């Protein structure tokens, strides 16, 4: 579990393909002295498992599922990526609850400036749209952000100077693919109230003795 507050900007140092899997090594400014094999780390919002580490880098394996649902396979050697280590019990939850389970890849459609902020419009695939609401939360490449507004498949964001300084978002431009994760609280609410996703049907009510 993560918070969507980026703690380091890493750099892809090496990529090695083995069958349909990728092994990726990422240079980091994290103190790796307390890293453990098997711990989770979010790379551009995707929760991945540390398979090796040394003084200034760590490696992860990306499965076909990860490569198909995220942008990781498109990040070349030298690319900068957002990094966040897993949340410790008792840590402050400064962003929102982010699982690191990327729902789909979206596309930046526009970028503009409003005073000291940068405004983005992002097109979200169908998998993410039900969880986008005005002033709700969304993770974009692992960054916890507030949705300004939603218009069909499009949603808008305003990126403040602090976020621009601490992330790569200032380098993003229209056409860039980004990892999107909807708010997990919204997912559970939808599961409970959407008849299409629950066992609560007219047939089930009738069997239980309820009638129209």
C-alpha positions, 0 to 999 in steps of 0.5 A: 500500500502506498500514499501517492507521495513520490519520495524519489525520482529513479532512472532506468539503468538497464532492461533485460528481456527473458521470454515474455518477462522483463528484468529492470534495474533502476538507479535510486537515491533511496538508502538501500541499506534497509531494503529487503528482497521481496519488498514492494516498491511503486514504480510510476505507480505500479507495485513491483517486487524488489528482486535484487539491490546494491548501494544505489540501485534495485531490480524488479521483474515485470510480468506479461500482465504488468507489461500489458497494463502499464507503461513500464515496457515503454520506458527506455534506459535513461528514463526517469520514473517516480518511486515510492516505498511501501507505507509503514503502519503508523505513517501519515497518509498525506495523499490517498490510499494507492494500491499500486494496482494500475487499472489502465493506461491513459493519454495526456490530451492537452497541457496549458498554464494557469498562473503558477500551475500546469493544467492537464487534460487526460483521456481515461480508458473505460476501466477508470472512468467510473471512479473519476469524480469532481474533486476526487482522487486519482493516481497518475504515474503513482502521483496522488492528485485531485481531479478538477473536473470530469467530462466523459472520458476526459478529466482535468488536473491542476499541478501546483509548483510543489508537485512539479518540483517533486515529480516528473509531471513538468516534463509531460506533454500531450500524447504521453501515456500514463498509468492510472489507478482509480480511488480504491474507496470508489471501487468498493462503493461501486461494488456494493451499490451497482446491481450489475456487480453484486448478487442482489437481483430481482430473481434473488429477492424473489427467492428470498420471499420479497415480491414486487 
